[in-house]
Amino acid sequence: MTAAAENPYASPSVRWLTLLSICVATFLMPMSMSAVNVALPAIAEDLNADAVLVSWIPTMNLLGAIALQLPAGRIADMIGRKKVFLSGLLLFTLSSLAIAMVEHIGWLLLMRLLQGIAGAMIFGTGMAIVSQVFAEHGRGMALGLTSTSVYLGLTCGPPIGGWLTEWWDWHAVFLAPLPLAIVCALLVWINVRETERQKDERLDWIGSLLFIAASSLFFVGLSELPDWKGGLLGVIGLALLGLFIYQQEHSPYPLIRLRRMVKNLVFFRSIQASFLMYAANYPLQFLLSLYLQYIRELSPAEAGQLMLLQAMMMALLAPVAGRLSDRMEPRIPATLGCILFGTGFMILALLDQDSGLGQVMLALLVMGTGFGLFSSPNNNGALSVVPTERLSIASSLLNISRTLGNMLGMAVVVFLFNMFIGNAQLTSDQFPALMNLLEFAFWICCGYCLLAAWRSWSRGTVHQQG
């Protein structure tokens, strides 16, 4: 942006109102997501959905987010971040209203796909706006507060989802966020200044379509394994991904400049660490919701309240960790966070049908501390080495690493459901198989965290890069 365009953010009040408007949106999306996870058993019963279809409810949201993440970020850099951000809020609102009227699992999955697309538009621009506004005014702290809003959404989502499911029904889970969506749209409309349009840039439509097809086919194929059709779709998706990478190297207006990204060691390894940590984090609430409600027979509200612990620790630590990353190398708190998060999965992997809830609480406290230390410093380190005019695409790449991690984590879980349980309903006869699935999944997630710690520490130093 030009100096004239930056002037509106010289006032602290304008900066903080801008941050507030972004935080409302980044609170809204995870609140909706985590509330749905608690409502899954009620949705399964009402719509007569088997275990595999139930696992697709959070997964379809990821599919929409991953497929549109790169095009959304590129379009935001071209036509303006505010336009894309508000369009995402509108799509989220309309799809949530539509879910209130569905009576078949297929329509619900379609609306979740649209909500994922809306999330790509919101998250692909939100961090970029915050990073630009606070570039010279404590960016790490501002990103930490943005992360806090995410974790507050995660904190409020489970109990809200549980209460609404018990006192009304699961449809209310999708309607509850809509008043906040309206408030957020008004705040963004009033306080966020539109970025300057890049008239000499074009959207790479071929690259966009290739990426959408590659990510969708690979994701669907991975989730359908070990069926041979799933393997075939996965191979086709990988082949299209290779074609996408080749096409990006020869496109005059690429979605991402791959060689430049790989050479930027701090940024590239930051998104690798993000990918691995979110692969571990995203399935956690889904898996714990099943354990607490099916194995331990907790109500949706009770399960949601217990899962508050992790998100509360995240919310408390994220701003502090962000501020620390302004003063020390971001890789220090981020790497420690990866190790602690993996330790929490080790504790969960030792659960059995008779384990006390104290073991679950301990694991959630450790994991909340770990992820709170990781997220803000990792984002701050990555965005600190990116030019202002590329912040939207950099923000999208960070979010695509998060969404790809979410996608991998849930795809592996869907695969495990196919292997351990199949299309059977989750009844007491299936509980031993469910426990085996949970243990296997928790150890896999622990491995993700250890790999993330390695990539986080090896990224190098931000201050030398700057």
N, C-alpha and C positions, 0 to 999 in steps of 0.2 A: 504494500500500500504506500501511497505518497505521504509526505509529511502532513499535508492538509487533511488527509483522511484519518491520520492518527490523532489529530488535535482533539476530537470529541472524547478521547479516553485520557486526556491529561488530568481531568478532574477525578479525584478519588471516588466521589459519590457515583459518578457514571461508571467507573470501573467495577465498583462493587455491585451496582444494580445489574450490570451486564453479567457478572459472575453469578448473581442470584438467579437470573433467568435461565442460564445454562444449567445450574445446579438443580432447578426444579425439574427440567427435562431428564437429566441423568439420574434423578431420584425416581422419576415416574416409570421408566422402562424396567429397571431391575425389580421395582416393587411389583409390577404386573407379572414379571417372569417368575419370581419366587413365590408369589401368592398362588399361581397356577400349579406349581409343583405340589403344594399341600393339598390341592383340590383333586389331584389325579385319581385317587380311589373312588371319589364320588362321581367323577366324570365317567370312569370306566363302568360303574354300576348303572348309571343313568342311560348311557349310550350303548351298553352291552358290548364294550370293546375288550378284546383280548389283550394279553400282556404286551405283545409286540406293538399293537396299535397305540396302546397307552404310552409306550416309550417314544412314539413318533410325535406326541403332542409337544414336548419341548424341543424335539429334534427339527420339526418343520420350521420353527422360528429361526433356528440356526441356518437352515438351508437358504431361506430368503435373505438373511443378513449376509451370508458369505458370498452369494452370487452377485449381489448388487453393491458390495462394499467399494470395490475399486472404481467402477463407473460413477458412483455417487460422489466420491471424493474428487474425482477429476472434474465432474460437472460443477461442483462447488467452487473449485479454483477458477473455473472459466466464467460462470455466470453470477456467482455470488453465494457466500455461505449462508446468509440469512434466508434467501429464497429456498434453498434446499432444506435447511433446518425446519422452516415452517411447513413446507410440503410434507416432510416426514411426520410432523405432528398431526397434520390433517389426515393422512393415510392411517395412522395409528388409531385416531378417533373413530373414523368410519368403520374400520375393520373390527374394532371392539364393539361398536353398536351392532354390527352384523352377527357377531358371535352370540349375542343375547337371543337371537332368533333361531339358531341352528338346532336341529333335532337329529342329526346324523353325524357320525364321527368324520366322514369324508369332508363335509362342509366345514367342520371345526378345524381340520388339518389345513384346508385351503386358507381360512382366515388367519391361522397362525403363520402361514407362509407370508401373507401380506404384512402381518405385524413385524416379521423379520426384516422385510424390505424397508419398512418405516424405521426400524431400529438402525439399519445401515445408513440411512439419510441423516438421522439425528446424531449418532455417535461419530459418523464420519466428518462432521463439521463442528461438534461441540468443543472437543479438546483444541481444535485449531483456533477457534474464536478465543478461548481462554488464553491459549499460549501467546497469541498475538497481542491481546489487550494487556497482558501482564509481562510482556517480554522484558521490560526494564523495571518492574515493580514487584519482584518476588514471585517469579513464575512457579517455582517449586511449591510454595505455599498455596498458590491459587489452584494448581493441579491437584494438590493434596486435598483441598476442600471439595474439588470436583469429585475426587475419588470417595471422599466422605459421603457425598450425596448419593453415590452409587451404593455404598454400604448401608446408609440409612434406609434406602429403598429395599435392600435385602433384609434389613432388620425389621421393617414394618410389614413386608410382604407376607411372611409365614403366619404371624398372628392374625393379620387382616384376612388372609385367605381362609384360615381355619375358622375364624368367627363368622365370616360371611357364608361359608359352606354349611356350618352348623345351624345358624340362625335363619338363613334364607335358603339359597342353593348355589351351586357352582357358577351359574350365569352371572351372579352378582360380582364375582371376582373380576370379571372383565369390564363391568360397568363402573366399578368404584374409582378407577383412575381417571375417568373422563373429566370431572371438574378440575382436577389438577392440570390436565392437558389444556383446557381453556385458559386457565390462569397463566400457564407457561407461554402460550401463544401470545397473549397480551403483553407479557413482560418482554418477550423477544421483540415483538413488533415495535414497542415504545423505545427500548433501550439499546438494542443492538444496531450498529451502523453497518450498512451493506458494504462488502468489500468491492474493490474496483474490478470491473469486468476486464478480462484479458481477451481483447478483440482479435489478437493474432494467433490464438490457440483454437484447436478443433478437437472434438471428441473422436477418439479412435473406436468407431463402431465395430469394426472387424475384431479388434482386440477385446472389446467389451463382450461381444457375443461368444467369442472363443472362451473367455474366462468363465462366463456364466455356464456354458455347456460343460466345460471341463470340471469345474467345481461341483456342479450338480450331479453329473454322472459318476464321478469318483465317490462322492458322499453316499449316494443311493446304493452304488455297488458295494461299498464297504459295509454298509448296514445290512445288506442282503446275504453276506457270506454266512455259511460255507456253500450256499447254492451256487451252481456253476454260472447261472445268469448274473449273479452279483459279481463274481470274479470277472466276467466278460465286460460288464459295465465299468468296473474299476479300471481295467486295462485300457478301455477306450478313453476314460476320463484322463488317465495319465498320459496317453498319447496326445490328446488335445491340449493338455497342459504343456507338453513339450513343444507343440506347434505354437501355442500362445507365447512361450518364451522366445522362440525363433522370430515370430512375427513382431514382437516388441522391439527386438534389436534392429529391425528394418523399417519400422513405422516412423513417419516424420513427426507424429504427435502421439507418442506412446503413453499408455496409462501410467507406467512406471519405467524409470530408467534403471534397468536391472544392474548393469555394470557399476553405475555410480553408487547404487544402494549397497552392493556387496563390498565395494571399496571403503565405504564409510563403516569402519569396524564397530564403533560404538552403537550406531543405529542398527546395523544388521544383527548384532548379537543381542541387542535389547529386544528386538522383535522375536528372536529365537527363544529367549527366556520367557517372554510373554506368552508365546505359543504353548510352551510346555507347561507353564503354571496354570493357564486356563484349561488345558486339557485335563489337568488334575482337579481343578476347582469346580467346573461346571456340573459334572455328574454327581457331586457330593450331596446336594440337597435332594435330588431325585432318589438316590440310593438310601440316604438316611430317612427320607419320608416313608419309603417302603419298609425299612427295618422297624421304625418306631410305630407305625400304624398296623402293619401286619404281624410282625414278630412280637413286639412288646404291647400291642393292642392299645396304644394311646389314641385319643381322639385327634381329629385334624388340628383343633386349637391347641391341645397340649403339645403335639409334635411341633407346631409352628413356634410356640413359645420357647421350647427347648433349643430350637435352632437359631434363636435370637443371639445366643452367646457368641457365635463366630462373627456375625455381622456387627455386633456391638463393639467387639475388640477391633475389628477393621476400622469402624467409624472413628473410634477414639485415637487410633494410632496413625491413620493416613495423613492428617495435616501435620503432625509432629514429624513423621518420616519425610514428608515433602519439604518441610523447613530445613531438616538436617541435610537433605540432598542439595540445598542451596549453599551449604557451608562446607560439606565434605564430598568426597567422591560418591556418586550415587550407587556404585556397585557394592559398597560396604553394607549399608542396610538392606539393599535388595537381595544380596546373596545370603545374608543371615536369615532373611524372611523365607527364602526357598527351603533352607535346611529345616527351619521350624515347621513349615507347612508339611514337609515330608514326614517329620516326626509324628505329627498328628495322625497321618494315615497309618503309620505303624501301629499306633494305639488302637485305631478303628479295626485294623486287620485282625486283632486279637479278640474281637467280640464273638460271643456265641449267644445262643437263645436265652441263656440265664444270666448274662452279664448285667451288672448294675448300671443304672443310668448315669452314675458318677463317672464311669469310664468314658461315656459319650460326652459328658460335659467337659471333662479334662481335655479330650481330643479337640473339641470345638474351641476352647480357650486358646490352646496352643496354635491351632490353625488360624484363628482370627488374628493373633499376634503376628504370625508369619506373613500372612497375606497383607496385613496392614503395613508392615515394614517393606514389602516388595513393590507394591503397585505404584505409588507416587514417585519414589526415586527412579524406578525403571522408566516411567513415562517422561519424567523431567530430564533424565540422561539422554533419552532418545531425541526429544524435541529440541534440546539445547544445541544440537549439531546440525539443524536443518534450516535452510534459508527461509525467510518469511513468506516469499511467494510460493513456496511448496508445502506450506504447513497443512493444508487440507489433505493433500495426497499422503503426506507423512502421517497425519492423524488417522487417515483411512487405513494405511498399512499397519499401524499399531492396532487398530480395531480389527483389521482382517486377521492379524496374528492371533488376537484374542478369540475371534469367531472361528478361525480354523482350529484353534485349540479346543474350543467348545465342541466343534463338529467332530474332531477326532475322539474326544472323550466320550461323547454320546454315541458315536458310531460304534466304538468298542463295546459300550454297554449294550446297545441293541444286538450286536453280534453275540455277546455273552448270553443275553436272553434267548436268542435263537438256539444256542448250544445247550444251555442248562435247562430251559423250561419250554421253549417253543411256543406254540399258540394256545397252550392250556391257560385256563383261568387261574388266578393266584388264590388258591384255597390252601387249607392247612396241610393237605397232602404234598404241596409243592414247597413248604417252608424249608425242609432240609436242602433242597436244590437252591432255594433263594439264598440261604446262608452261605453255601459254597460259592455262589455267584458273587456275593458281597465281599467275601474274603479275597477272592481272586481280583476283583475290581480295585479294592483298596491297595493291594500290593502293586498293581500296575500303576496306580496314581502316585504312589510313593516313588516309583522309578522315574516318573516324569519330573518330580520335584528335584531329585538328585541331578538329573541332566540339566535342569534349569539353573541350578546353583553353579554348575560348571560353566555354562554359557554366560551367565551373569558376571561371574568374576573375571572371565577371560576377555570381556569387552574392551578393557583398557580404561584410561582416565579421561573424563570429560574436560577437565581444565586444560590439559595438554591439547585436546582436540580443538578447544575453543580458541 
